[in-house]
Amino acid sequence: MNDSLSIKGKIIIVDDNSQNLGVLFNILDGLGYDVRVAQDGESALVKIKRDPADLILLDVMMPGIDGFETCSRLKSDPSLAKIPIIFMTALSETIDKLKGLQLGAVDYITKPFSNDEVIARIQLHLQLYKTTQQLQQEVIERTKAETALAGLNQDLEQQVLKRTQDLEITLEQLQKTHRELLVRKQELEFMASHDSLTRLPNRDWLMSRLENFINRMKVDSGFHFSLMYIDLDHFKVINESMGHIVGDGLLNQVAQLLLKTCANGRGSVVRLGGDEFVILLENVCHIEQVSYLAQTILNQLKSPLVWEDYQYYINASIGITHSSFGYQDVADVLRDADLAMYSAKRAGRGCYRVLTTNLQKQAALRLQLEQKLRIGIEKQEFCLYYQPIISLTTGELAGFEALVRWQHPEDGIISPGLFIPIAEETGLIDQLGDWILNSAISQWKEWQQKFSCCLDLVLHINISAVQLSQYKFFADLEKMLIEKNVERSGLKLEITESCLISKQVKTSRLLDRAKKMGLQLCIDDFGTGYSCLSHLRELPLDSLKIDQSFVMNLEDKDHDATVVRAIIALAHNLGMEVVAEGIETFEQWQHLKLLGCEWGQGYLFAKPMTVQHAENAIQSLQQGTTTFIDSLSIFNDRVAN
């Protein structure tokens, strides 16, 4: 048998995964090693102290104390500190690997295991460990022999010469291993501060560099820097449609383009992650220089990028900030550049924007509103108003749309247009959406019990894309409906057109589930998104709402009238009814009725109502004495503003 394979020893394997334990045990036991196992750090420490091993294979991620902590405790015990430890991990982060080496580990084995790699690394480190132990013992024995057997000096000198040769060979191997570890350490340090795909400096490098710049500004008033935040527009579409291989290739091309543009010391290019890049420029006094560089980048991106004979057109939105704002914290620099970048996106994308004090003020107001919103949700400062939906043919009440209102104790009524986007961005929409659903369904149940005519009415409730993307949404809704024992056929969920094309929402599967629950479905704001008509045909929808932007100009613009006519025809061909939003004039009402639109809502009929005013409208319908249109003079003076 090969000498290296004949080196045996005692090995303990520490891993909470029984499958990994079984694989490694079978490999090493089959090779003749004395193998022990432990499934967590605590039991491993007990076993090793009771019966020390020659080598420890230690998993990084374990319950209780993890591999790093277990290694640290072993190295703090002088009696166990010299036992070589090889980490086993699926982690690819270089920072984690560097941490393990700094704790005293001799090597890493990456999961999934390669048998040859496992055997080779174990044999190497067992040989080093046993050779070191053997040499130490032999030095002791040799000293005793020299003292006790002075007459055998010549033989001892020969043994010393031989052992010295062995030591030199071992020392050479150790030095080689040390050099390899130094090279590997340098590589790990580089990887810790650079992006693995583009080899550009990463976020950690940028944060450290910015901190140095801010500290330098404190002692050198003449030093200035600027930061350019670059976000590629709609790049996720390329990743999702063409795959990440194409996406990564294009990101590398963008990185090279930015490096070329910033050549000759014009700036440092950093990849923050995903499709976001940063250019950090030092000794820049005039913002015009940065603006010129930003425009140069945008001009270069107008030329297509080529990957495997295909051309890809990529735009970018760029935000710029400058040290003249007197930054004291690194995070503030990135925040302000990000603000300017999103300002560029709102301006139509494919352009740049420079940070202004007005943008900072807007961000501060938004943060203040977010904080108020959190408190408002906690204190339930919200209520529901109900806007009537009317039959455009008969003028009768057909149902309501439940609309949330924020009654702030100091600021008064705050528009949903201000707080709903913030709720969606911050995840607060989950709590707020649950409250809206619960309140609307409870009110609907109460009206069904009080008014028999409610069985013929419909209640529209708006659902956001964020809510639909939550895997428990429909389960929680089903539980709520069962608890309240409400008649479901009159409940209609409104989903925006943009929500239907959101990649977060598996549209067909989720909408089918809603239909199986006995609920109706409606597309809200139709005409403002980019729905695929073939996809629309496959969805189980009951109705769609024409966005008020088309209704507003119905009388004056032939184009909008043509669009509305086409939407109504499309809906009817797909078996859907149509609701028009934002009807404010008699002429709009009559025009929509002539086009075949069944239902409508808007200030012409009624503004959103309080619960009491909505009950009055239902009571009128119950009595059957007059249509909703005929009763407008009765209710208009009591409608909530």
TORFIZA-806856 format. One line per field, with one value per residue (C-alpha): residue in one letter; x, y negated, z; residue number from 0. Coordinates in Angstrom, 3 decimals, padded with zeros to 6 digits. Example, Ala and Ser with C-alpha at 12.3 -4.5 7.8 and 13.67 -1.06 7.14 Angstrom:
BEGIN
resn <- A,S $
x <- 012.300,013.670 $
y <- 004.500,001.060 $
z <- 007.800,007.140 $
resi <- 0,1 $
END
This chain:
BEGIN
resn <- M,N,D,S,L,S,I,K,G,K,I,I,I,V,D,D,N,S,Q,N,L,G,V,L,F,N,I,L,D,G,L,G,Y,D,V,R,V,A,Q,D,G,E,S,A,L,V,K,I,K,R,D,P,A,D,L,I,L,L,D,V,M,M,P,G,I,D,G,F,E,T,C,S,R,L,K,S,D,P,S,L,A,K,I,P,I,I,F,M,T,A,L,S,E,T,I,D,K,L,K,G,L,Q,L,G,A,V,D,Y,I,T,K,P,F,S,N,D,E,V,I,A,R,I,Q,L,H,L,Q,L,Y,K,T,T,Q,Q,L,Q,Q,E,V,I,E,R,T,K,A,E,T,A,L,A,G,L,N,Q,D,L,E,Q,Q,V,L,K,R,T,Q,D,L,E,I,T,L,E,Q,L,Q,K,T,H,R,E,L,L,V,R,K,Q,E,L,E,F,M,A,S,H,D,S,L,T,R,L,P,N,R,D,W,L,M,S,R,L,E,N,F,I,N,R,M,K,V,D,S,G,F,H,F,S,L,M,Y,I,D,L,D,H,F,K,V,I,N,E,S,M,G,H,I,V,G,D,G,L,L,N,Q,V,A,Q,L,L,L,K,T,C,A,N,G,R,G,S,V,V,R,L,G,G,D,E,F,V,I,L,L,E,N,V,C,H,I,E,Q,V,S,Y,L,A,Q,T,I,L,N,Q,L,K,S,P,L,V,W,E,D,Y,Q,Y,Y,I,N,A,S,I,G,I,T,H,S,S,F,G,Y,Q,D,V,A,D,V,L,R,D,A,D,L,A,M,Y,S,A,K,R,A,G,R,G,C,Y,R,V,L,T,T,N,L,Q,K,Q,A,A,L,R,L,Q,L,E,Q,K,L,R,I,G,I,E,K,Q,E,F,C,L,Y,Y,Q,P,I,I,S,L,T,T,G,E,L,A,G,F,E,A,L,V,R,W,Q,H,P,E,D,G,I,I,S,P,G,L,F,I,P,I,A,E,E,T,G,L,I,D,Q,L,G,D,W,I,L,N,S,A,I,S,Q,W,K,E,W,Q,Q,K,F,S,C,C,L,D,L,V,L,H,I,N,I,S,A,V,Q,L,S,Q,Y,K,F,F,A,D,L,E,K,M,L,I,E,K,N,V,E,R,S,G,L,K,L,E,I,T,E,S,C,L,I,S,K,Q,V,K,T,S,R,L,L,D,R,A,K,K,M,G,L,Q,L,C,I,D,D,F,G,T,G,Y,S,C,L,S,H,L,R,E,L,P,L,D,S,L,K,I,D,Q,S,F,V,M,N,L,E,D,K,D,H,D,A,T,V,V,R,A,I,I,A,L,A,H,N,L,G,M,E,V,V,A,E,G,I,E,T,F,E,Q,W,Q,H,L,K,L,L,G,C,E,W,G,Q,G,Y,L,F,A,K,P,M,T,V,Q,H,A,E,N,A,I,Q,S,L,Q,Q,G,T,T,T,F,I,D,S,L,S,I,F,N,D,R,V,A,N $
x <- 000.000,001.175,002.977,000.709,-002.348,-000.858,-000.770,-003.650,-004.948,-007.884,-010.394,-013.527,-016.232,-018.539,-021.634,-025.355,-026.230,-026.446,-026.095,-022.773,-021.621,-022.482,-020.648,-017.453,-017.527,-017.761,-014.931,-012.505,-013.450,-012.910,-009.382,-008.567,-008.919,-010.251,-013.384,-015.567,-018.606,-020.505,-023.619,-023.092,-020.380,-021.124,-020.933,-017.840,-016.002,-016.858,-015.679,-012.454,-011.502,-012.186,-010.365,-008.310,-008.130,-005.385,-007.616,-011.013,-013.422,-015.688,-018.935,-019.404,-023.215,-024.656,-027.365,-026.195,-022.618,-021.480,-018.199,-016.397,-017.212,-016.304,-012.942,-012.327,-012.924,-010.646,-007.825,-008.177,-007.416,-003.606,-004.032,-006.148,-004.914,-002.439,-004.998,-005.459,-008.987,-010.425,-013.667,-016.475,-018.785,-021.121,-020.413,-018.803,-018.247,-014.535,-015.022,-016.356,-013.420,-010.927,-012.532,-012.000,-008.313,-007.842,-009.314,-006.617,-008.140,-005.617,-007.882,-011.402,-013.380,-016.252,-019.623,-020.682,-017.638,-015.131,-013.833,-010.354,-010.102,-011.269,-008.743,-005.866,-006.410,-006.832,-003.685,-001.646,-002.614,-002.406,001.071,002.098,000.580,002.045,005.418,005.560,004.632,007.101,009.919,009.244,009.300,012.433,014.252,013.474,014.584,017.719,018.760,018.305,020.314,023.207,023.403,023.047,025.105,028.082,030.057,027.727,028.338,029.232,026.035,024.020,025.611,024.558,021.025,021.064,022.223,019.423,016.814,018.106,017.579,014.052,013.483,014.731,012.350,009.480,010.455,010.534,007.035,005.842,007.353,005.710,002.384,002.926,003.632,000.486,-001.559,-000.137,-001.110,-004.543,-004.893,-004.055,-006.648,-009.255,-008.479,-008.881,-012.145,-013.423,-013.142,-013.938,-016.894,-016.459,-018.138,-016.597,-013.492,-014.423,-014.196,-017.352,-019.572,-017.176,-014.319,-016.526,-017.681,-014.097,-012.956,-015.822,-015.025,-011.432,-012.663,-015.001,-012.198,-009.860,-012.410,-012.347,-008.653,-008.377,-010.999,-009.728,-010.469,-013.710,-015.246,-018.317,-020.274,-022.233,-024.895,-025.717,-028.717,-029.337,-032.932,-035.140,-032.123,-034.166,-036.150,-032.964,-032.105,-035.619,-036.091,-032.564,-031.092,-028.343,-025.523,-026.430,-027.084,-023.677,-021.960,-023.628,-022.795,-019.141,-019.344,-020.917,-018.149,-015.489,-017.263,-017.291,-013.627,-012.682,-014.683,-013.006,-009.489,-006.628,-007.607,-011.063,-012.688,-012.963,-015.662,-017.477,-020.148,-022.648,-024.464,-027.078,-027.277,-026.028,-022.638,-020.948,-018.226,-016.305,-014.365,-011.881,-010.500,-013.603,-014.494,-017.109,-020.248,-020.209,-017.249,-019.296,-022.348,-020.207,-018.915,-022.483,-023.662,-020.650,-021.650,-025.259,-024.094,-021.898,-024.772,-026.791,-024.637,-025.850,-023.929,-023.265,-023.466,-023.328,-024.302,-027.306,-027.575,-028.895,-029.792,-029.286,-030.086,-029.154,-030.477,-027.722,-027.817,-025.019,-024.077,-021.123,-019.179,-020.304,-023.328,-020.962,-021.381,-020.462,-021.648,-020.965,-024.562,-025.804,-023.688,-025.167,-028.662,-028.501,-027.013,-029.783,-032.361,-030.952,-030.921,-034.611,-035.318,-033.756,-035.999,-039.080,-037.932,-038.198,-035.002,-031.979,-030.833,-028.964,-029.988,-027.854,-028.873,-030.586,-031.694,-035.279,-034.729,-033.298,-036.325,-038.676,-036.838,-037.030,-040.781,-041.240,-039.325,-041.429,-044.602,-043.360,-042.810,-046.294,-047.731,-046.226,-047.790,-051.074,-051.333,-050.521,-053.188,-055.670,-056.134,-057.835,-061.432,-063.231,-065.339,-067.612,-068.054,-071.260,-071.091,-074.138,-075.829,-075.310,-078.478,-081.021,-079.377,-079.751,-077.169,-075.069,-072.537,-069.651,-065.875,-064.257,-061.655,-059.268,-058.755,-056.128,-057.538,-054.359,-055.007,-052.923,-052.693,-056.315,-057.256,-054.141,-054.603,-054.076,-051.913,-049.358,-049.321,-050.224,-046.938,-044.965,-046.908,-046.093,-042.391,-041.942,-044.079,-046.623,-049.238,-049.562,-050.898,-052.888,-054.282,-055.395,-057.196,-058.909,-060.047,-061.277,-063.118,-064.699,-065.848,-067.206,-069.157,-070.443,-071.611,-073.430,-075.187,-076.192,-077.860,-079.648,-080.636,-081.780,-081.071,-077.341,-077.399,-077.744,-074.984,-071.225,-068.440,-065.111,-061.963,-058.530,-055.654,-052.003,-049.361,-047.389,-050.327,-050.847,-047.163,-047.503,-047.845,-050.328,-052.619,-055.354,-055.148,-055.662,-058.475,-060.237,-059.990,-061.437,-064.357,-065.185,-065.066,-067.387,-069.669,-070.196,-071.920,-068.929,-070.593,-070.908,-067.215,-064.993,-061.204,-059.722,-056.218,-054.314,-053.278,-049.597,-050.082,-051.124,-047.766,-045.715,-043.194,-043.814,-047.326,-048.030,-051.107,-053.126,-052.599,-053.497,-056.552,-057.814,-057.547,-059.605,-062.303,-062.420,-063.076,-066.227,-064.864,-065.184,-062.172,-061.734,-058.798,-058.397,-056.983,-057.152,-055.320,-052.470,-050.338,-048.914,-051.015,-050.438,-053.879,-053.305,-052.481,-055.529,-057.770,-056.588,-057.314,-060.590,-061.703,-065.258,-064.865,-062.423,-062.320,-061.497,-059.003,-060.355,-057.606,-059.491,-062.915,-061.691,-061.055,-063.818,-065.745,-062.796,-060.381,-061.325,-058.285,-059.518,-063.022,-061.505,-059.485,-062.541,-064.620,-061.850,-061.556,-065.306,-065.364,-062.372,-063.995,-067.308,-065.578,-063.789,-067.055,-066.302,-068.394,-066.981,-066.907,-065.862,-064.063,-064.001,-067.316,-067.806,-070.140,-073.518,-071.995,-069.399,-072.157,-074.254,-071.271,-070.215,-073.778,-073.943,-070.633,-072.159,-070.414,-072.551,-071.396,-069.799,-068.605,-067.471,-068.250,-071.206,-073.030,-071.363,-068.055,-066.842,-069.356,-069.193,-070.758,-073.934,-074.433,-073.819,-076.470,-078.918,-078.303,-078.875,-082.021,-083.369,-082.691,-084.372,-087.504,-087.551,-089.151,-086.531,-083.324,-079.991,-079.798,-083.204,-082.128,-078.950,-080.556,-081.225,-077.701,-075.332,-075.537,-074.594,-071.761,-068.386,-065.889 $
y <- 000.000,-003.570,-005.061,-008.122,-005.889,-003.806,-006.806,-006.224,-008.186,-009.040,-011.427,-013.002,-014.302,-017.054,-017.672,-018.023,-016.422,-012.671,-012.105,-013.984,-011.996,-008.735,-009.614,-010.764,-007.888,-005.275,-006.875,-007.191,-003.959,-002.106,-003.548,-002.234,-005.415,-005.357,-007.498,-009.118,-011.355,-014.174,-016.028,-019.369,-021.549,-020.885,-017.086,-017.378,-019.385,-016.757,-013.849,-015.549,-016.480,-012.918,-011.281,-013.740,-013.062,-013.495,-015.509,-017.243,-017.684,-020.521,-021.722,-025.534,-025.817,-023.854,-024.369,-025.584,-026.770,-026.884,-025.645,-028.965,-029.041,-025.349,-025.998,-029.024,-026.986,-024.180,-026.600,-028.228,-024.865,-024.335,-020.560,-020.574,-023.654,-021.794,-019.365,-020.320,-021.444,-021.335,-023.243,-021.741,-024.317,-025.161,-028.858,-030.618,-033.982,-034.649,-036.624,-033.482,-031.408,-034.041,-034.067,-030.312,-030.551,-033.399,-031.223,-028.601,-026.176,-024.597,-024.174,-024.120,-021.337,-022.641,-020.896,-018.923,-016.743,-015.463,-012.124,-012.599,-016.110,-014.981,-012.106,-014.242,-017.082,-014.722,-012.776,-015.970,-017.470,-014.144,-013.669,-017.176,-016.708,-013.248,-014.251,-017.243,-015.087,-012.418,-014.927,-016.494,-013.093,-012.051,-015.230,-014.329,-010.761,-011.840,-014.132,-011.324,-008.985,-011.465,-011.808,-008.098,-006.685,-008.979,-006.072,-005.718,-009.289,-008.301,-006.336,-009.138,-011.659,-009.532,-009.406,-013.158,-013.666,-011.447,-013.095,-016.514,-015.584,-014.468,-017.758,-019.732,-017.861,-018.409,-022.051,-022.515,-021.016,-023.265,-026.331,-025.400,-025.000,-028.326,-030.069,-028.541,-029.699,-033.214,-033.321,-032.009,-034.608,-037.359,-035.996,-035.849,-039.420,-040.547,-038.647,-040.134,-043.632,-042.921,-041.667,-038.066,-038.650,-041.896,-041.981,-045.570,-046.885,-046.040,-047.772,-047.059,-048.681,-051.673,-052.174,-052.117,-054.533,-056.937,-056.921,-057.885,-060.700,-062.072,-062.005,-063.723,-066.513,-067.244,-068.170,-069.418,-072.005,-072.005,-068.322,-067.430,-064.276,-063.296,-060.057,-058.836,-056.142,-054.173,-051.827,-050.002,-050.534,-047.425,-045.111,-042.519,-041.966,-040.745,-038.409,-036.982,-036.613,-035.748,-034.115,-035.043,-033.910,-036.628,-039.076,-038.426,-038.813,-042.179,-043.329,-042.591,-044.645,-047.554,-047.286,-047.494,-050.436,-052.311,-051.479,-052.773,-055.957,-056.525,-055.776,-058.176,-058.593,-060.080,-057.865,-054.472,-052.129,-049.999,-047.340,-047.535,-044.386,-043.373,-046.026,-048.882,-050.565,-053.526,-055.853,-057.597,-060.693,-062.565,-066.085,-067.179,-070.793,-071.476,-069.378,-070.214,-067.815,-064.975,-065.898,-065.774,-062.322,-061.115,-062.335,-060.662,-057.333,-057.751,-058.545,-055.443,-053.254,-054.344,-051.977,-048.362,-045.758,-042.573,-039.107,-035.962,-037.854,-039.530,-043.242,-044.549,-048.180,-049.226,-052.560,-053.801,-056.211,-058.137,-060.047,-062.423,-063.932,-066.055,-066.501,-070.141,-068.856,-068.387,-064.674,-063.208,-059.650,-057.231,-055.986,-059.533,-059.795,-056.628,-057.594,-060.975,-059.552,-056.962,-059.757,-061.564,-058.316,-057.670,-061.255,-060.382,-057.320,-059.421,-061.854,-059.094,-057.015,-057.138,-060.436,-061.823,-064.053,-065.997,-066.028,-069.196,-070.402,-070.028,-066.308,-065.971,-067.720,-065.410,-062.388,-063.745,-064.331,-060.833,-059.355,-061.430,-060.191,-056.588,-056.990,-058.474,-055.622,-053.011,-054.752,-055.210,-051.496,-050.616,-053.031,-052.174,-055.748,-054.522,-054.227,-053.058,-055.188,-053.647,-055.078,-053.959,-052.080,-052.876,-051.168,-053.605,-052.277,-052.301,-054.673,-052.087,-051.367,-048.323,-048.252,-050.073,-050.341,-050.299,-053.073,-053.518,-056.940,-057.946,-060.215,-061.607,-063.315,-066.388,-066.422,-065.482,-063.284,-062.039,-060.875,-057.172,-058.280,-059.446,-056.586,-053.465,-053.503,-053.895,-051.045,-048.811,-049.717,-049.149,-046.017,-047.825,-047.030,-043.558,-044.934,-047.715,-045.355,-042.874,-045.674,-046.856,-043.346,-042.590,-045.925,-045.805,-042.195,-042.812,-045.833,-043.847,-041.051,-043.595,-045.120,-041.693,-040.983,-044.355,-044.679,-041.791,-043.804,-043.582,-040.058,-041.692,-044.276,-043.989,-045.257,-046.042,-045.704,-046.742,-044.247,-045.233,-043.198,-043.019,-041.375,-038.858,-037.897,-036.763,-032.982,-033.044,-035.699,-033.426,-031.052,-033.964,-035.369,-031.988,-031.752,-035.271,-034.480,-031.284,-033.049,-035.837,-033.490,-036.140,-035.630,-035.550,-036.030,-039.774,-040.285,-041.418,-041.781,-044.651,-044.040,-046.663,-045.919,-046.339,-043.725,-041.173,-041.433,-041.532,-038.732,-038.521,-037.251,-033.902,-035.439,-032.558,-030.209,-032.831,-034.122,-030.570,-030.091,-033.225,-031.994,-028.609,-030.509,-031.963,-035.511,-037.813,-039.486,-042.890,-044.630,-048.163,-051.152,-049.259,-050.963,-052.346,-049.183,-046.859,-043.715,-041.021,-040.554,-036.847,-036.441,-038.520,-036.112,-033.213,-034.895,-034.173,-037.834,-039.089,-042.771,-045.566,-049.238,-051.904,-054.305,-057.791,-059.343,-058.079,-059.083,-062.606,-063.546,-061.450,-064.464,-066.412,-063.832,-061.428,-059.310,-058.623,-057.855,-055.339,-053.741,-053.500,-051.965,-049.403,-048.543,-047.994,-045.805,-043.807,-043.255,-042.142,-039.757,-038.206,-037.883,-040.715,-043.662,-047.203,-049.827,-053.402,-055.431,-059.172,-060.136,-063.816,-065.183,-064.278,-064.130,-061.563,-059.418,-059.510,-058.862,-055.800,-054.484,-054.764,-052.881,-049.991,-050.497,-048.833,-050.480,-053.700,-055.632,-059.199,-062.575,-063.056,-060.371,-060.555,-061.065,-058.305,-058.060,-057.366,-054.139,-055.966,-057.673,-054.388,-052.748,-055.507,-054.694,-050.977,-051.779,-053.753,-050.792,-048.464,-050.578,-050.664,-054.105,-055.760,-055.017,-056.191,-058.823,-060.221,-060.477,-062.490,-065.673,-063.834,-062.484,-064.978,-067.402,-064.624,-063.012,-063.107,-065.485 $
z <- 000.000,-000.701,002.307,002.394,002.483,005.327,007.688,010.077,013.023,015.201,013.566,015.026,012.644,013.978,011.807,012.611,009.251,009.721,005.974,005.909,008.972,007.242,004.044,005.788,008.308,005.544,003.558,006.462,008.210,004.946,004.810,008.279,010.353,013.904,013.357,016.042,015.414,017.153,015.975,017.722,019.169,022.838,022.599,020.397,023.088,025.708,023.525,022.456,026.030,027.162,024.246,022.114,018.383,015.813,013.482,013.732,010.790,011.974,010.335,010.373,010.519,013.473,016.097,019.482,019.232,015.611,014.178,014.676,018.408,018.812,017.137,019.349,022.526,021.370,020.568,023.999,025.689,025.680,025.807,022.639,020.808,018.561,017.146,013.461,012.563,009.040,008.554,006.426,004.912,002.057,002.621,-000.319,001.344,001.594,004.830,006.519,005.256,006.363,009.810,010.142,009.234,011.692,014.461,013.836,011.357,009.006,006.001,004.523,002.815,000.691,000.543,-001.441,-000.743,-003.251,-001.883,-003.369,-001.956,001.506,001.624,000.294,002.759,005.736,004.846,004.428,007.760,009.641,008.236,009.303,012.762,013.353,011.931,014.266,017.263,016.233,015.802,019.179,020.839,019.003,020.060,023.692,023.236,021.413,024.256,026.773,024.576,024.285,028.070,028.886,026.037,025.622,024.238,021.310,020.171,016.625,016.124,017.606,015.262,012.322,013.682,014.229,010.658,009.363,011.551,010.536,006.940,007.796,009.609,006.641,004.356,006.766,007.245,003.489,003.268,006.083,004.438,001.144,002.894,004.669,001.366,-000.141,002.854,002.511,-001.157,-000.283,002.480,000.004,-002.407,000.356,001.387,-002.227,-002.595,000.662,-000.784,-004.449,-006.460,-007.622,-011.018,-012.260,-010.006,-009.171,-005.590,-003.641,-001.072,001.839,-000.050,-000.890,002.706,003.960,001.226,001.897,005.599,004.781,002.523,005.207,007.798,005.345,004.790,008.527,008.404,004.817,003.838,000.256,-000.293,-002.096,-003.494,-005.461,-005.770,-008.789,-008.169,-011.358,-011.660,-014.937,-016.102,-016.414,-016.222,-014.323,-017.523,-019.229,-016.346,-016.227,-019.988,-021.192,-018.076,-015.650,-017.925,-020.429,-017.576,-016.008,-019.374,-019.939,-016.394,-017.090,-020.282,-018.381,-015.782,-018.495,-020.123,-016.799,-016.149,-019.587,-019.058,-015.680,-016.929,-016.223,-012.588,-013.195,-010.571,-008.874,-010.203,-007.618,-007.997,-005.153,-006.268,-008.798,-011.509,-009.303,-009.716,-008.044,-009.301,-006.530,-007.593,-005.413,-005.722,-007.632,-006.871,-009.542,-009.976,-013.695,-014.082,-012.624,-014.706,-017.859,-016.890,-016.218,-019.623,-021.255,-019.681,-020.814,-024.354,-024.447,-023.246,-026.273,-028.331,-027.995,-026.012,-027.968,-026.425,-028.581,-031.750,-030.085,-029.407,-026.075,-025.431,-021.823,-020.240,-016.803,-014.217,-012.437,-009.168,-008.166,-004.820,-003.702,-000.476,-000.328,001.605,004.550,005.139,008.516,007.911,005.055,004.935,004.295,001.139,-000.357,000.766,-000.966,-004.159,-004.146,-003.738,-006.758,-008.756,-008.044,-009.046,-012.413,-012.673,-011.960,-014.659,-017.254,-016.768,-019.035,-017.477,-014.455,-011.589,-009.115,-005.447,-004.255,-000.838,-002.056,-002.663,000.837,002.295,000.377,001.733,005.262,004.899,003.560,006.504,008.885,007.200,007.445,011.191,011.585,009.528,011.846,014.823,012.946,012.159,015.755,017.062,014.263,013.085,009.914,008.757,005.628,003.311,000.705,-002.795,-004.543,-007.844,-010.019,-012.941,-015.809,-017.446,-014.602,-012.124,-009.363,-006.661,-007.652,-004.825,-003.190,-003.311,000.148,000.373,003.291,004.889,007.442,010.121,011.626,014.976,014.006,010.205,009.511,006.542,004.687,001.097,000.342,-002.576,-000.009,002.476,000.455,-001.608,001.633,003.231,000.243,000.202,003.946,004.274,006.473,003.835,005.373,008.665,006.994,004.350,007.002,008.840,005.627,004.713,008.216,008.554,005.086,005.396,008.911,007.646,004.677,006.991,009.170,006.148,004.858,008.191,008.260,004.576,002.408,-000.740,000.024,-001.364,-004.801,-004.215,-004.669,-002.391,-004.109,-001.929,-003.243,-002.908,-003.513,-005.322,-002.074,-000.301,-003.131,-003.029,000.611,000.627,003.551,002.053,000.733,003.699,006.102,003.927,003.851,007.645,007.977,005.651,007.547,010.933,009.747,007.779,005.116,001.750,-000.617,-004.004,-003.414,-002.548,-005.396,-005.080,-007.119,-008.466,-010.450,-014.011,-013.092,-010.375,-013.000,-014.753,-011.540,-011.362,-007.621,-008.210,-009.885,-011.455,-012.898,-009.952,-007.364,-009.212,-009.718,-005.981,-005.362,-007.724,-005.983,-002.748,-004.328,-004.780,-007.797,-009.436,-011.090,-012.817,-011.457,-013.415,-016.704,-019.548,-017.451,-017.460,-020.076,-019.872,-022.441,-024.050,-024.665,-020.975,-020.009,-021.895,-019.719,-016.367,-014.471,-014.279,-013.822,-014.612,-015.315,-014.376,-016.932,-015.417,-014.751,-016.896,-019.980,-018.641,-017.794,-021.446,-022.959,-024.283,-025.682,-027.084,-029.841,-028.973,-025.430,-026.725,-029.133,-026.319,-024.048,-026.867,-027.485,-023.774,-023.458,-026.578,-025.312,-021.925,-023.405,-025.819,-022.825,-020.889,-018.447,-017.275,-017.247,-014.480,-015.347,-012.672,-012.145,-013.782,-012.995,-015.684,-017.100,-020.592,-019.502,-018.012,-021.172,-023.438,-021.421,-021.401,-025.202,-025.474,-023.501,-020.162,-017.459,-014.238,-013.050,-010.031,-009.525,-007.989,-010.361,-008.367,-004.957,-003.207,-000.873,001.995,005.697,006.941,008.002,004.645,002.826,005.034,004.066,000.400,001.034,003.018,000.054,-002.232,000.283,000.313,-003.500,-003.594,-005.785,-007.680,-006.393,-009.127,-008.185,-004.540,-005.194,-003.879,-000.631,-000.112,-001.732,001.173,003.581,001.620,003.380,001.829 $
resi <- 0,1,2,3,4,5,6,7,8,9,10,11,12,13,14,15,16,17,18,19,20,21,22,23,24,25,26,27,28,29,30,31,32,33,34,35,36,37,38,39,40,41,42,43,44,45,46,47,48,49,50,51,52,53,54,55,56,57,58,59,60,61,62,63,64,65,66,67,68,69,70,71,72,73,74,75,76,77,78,79,80,81,82,83,84,85,86,87,88,89,90,91,92,93,94,95,96,97,98,99,100,101,102,103,104,105,106,107,108,109,110,111,112,113,114,115,116,117,118,119,120,121,122,123,124,125,126,127,128,129,130,131,132,133,134,135,136,137,138,139,140,141,142,143,144,145,146,147,148,149,150,151,152,153,154,155,156,157,158,159,160,161,162,163,164,165,166,167,168,169,170,171,172,173,174,175,176,177,178,179,180,181,182,183,184,185,186,187,188,189,190,191,192,193,194,195,196,197,198,199,200,201,202,203,204,205,206,207,208,209,210,211,212,213,214,215,216,217,218,219,220,221,222,223,224,225,226,227,228,229,230,231,232,233,234,235,236,237,238,239,240,241,242,243,244,245,246,247,248,249,250,251,252,253,254,255,256,257,258,259,260,261,262,263,264,265,266,267,268,269,270,271,272,273,274,275,276,277,278,279,280,281,282,283,284,285,286,287,288,289,290,291,292,293,294,295,296,297,298,299,300,301,302,303,304,305,306,307,308,309,310,311,312,313,314,315,316,317,318,319,320,321,322,323,324,325,326,327,328,329,330,331,332,333,334,335,336,337,338,339,340,341,342,343,344,345,346,347,348,349,350,351,352,353,354,355,356,357,358,359,360,361,362,363,364,365,366,367,368,369,370,371,372,373,374,375,376,377,378,379,380,381,382,383,384,385,386,387,388,389,390,391,392,393,394,395,396,397,398,399,400,401,402,403,404,405,406,407,408,409,410,411,412,413,414,415,416,417,418,419,420,421,422,423,424,425,426,427,428,429,430,431,432,433,434,435,436,437,438,439,440,441,442,443,444,445,446,447,448,449,450,451,452,453,454,455,456,457,458,459,460,461,462,463,464,465,466,467,468,469,470,471,472,473,474,475,476,477,478,479,480,481,482,483,484,485,486,487,488,489,490,491,492,493,494,495,496,497,498,499,500,501,502,503,504,505,506,507,508,509,510,511,512,513,514,515,516,517,518,519,520,521,522,523,524,525,526,527,528,529,530,531,532,533,534,535,536,537,538,539,540,541,542,543,544,545,546,547,548,549,550,551,552,553,554,555,556,557,558,559,560,561,562,563,564,565,566,567,568,569,570,571,572,573,574,575,576,577,578,579,580,581,582,583,584,585,586,587,588,589,590,591,592,593,594,595,596,597,598,599,600,601,602,603,604,605,606,607,608,609,610,611,612,613,614,615,616,617,618,619,620,621,622,623,624,625,626,627,628,629,630,631,632,633,634,635,636,637,638,639,640 $
END
